[in-house]
């Protein structure tokens, strides 16, 4: 069982206004059902999060940086939804992943 998740959000070489904005939630069922959110912020340094017992994976949403302006609507930038990512079977302790590796 994964007990702790470390996510490298990437883009540390960019200024905050040039980094993607992210939101992360726990996945609690194989059909992709989401639980609570665990992160909301810009890319940059890695963050570490305790994994609740019911979590079997994560789902991320990201928005373009302030300077990209891609996917704009009248109400603001549209979120890009990443497919659910399930923790590999048999993984325990701390699991580390790069957020940008999940963006297709």
Buried (B, 14 or more C-beta within 10 A) or exposed (E): EBEEBEBBBBBEEBEEEBBBBBBBBBBBEEEEEBBEEBBEBBBBEBBEBEBEEEBBBBBBBBBBBBEBEEEEEEEEBEBBEBEBBBBEEEEEEEBEBEBBEBEE
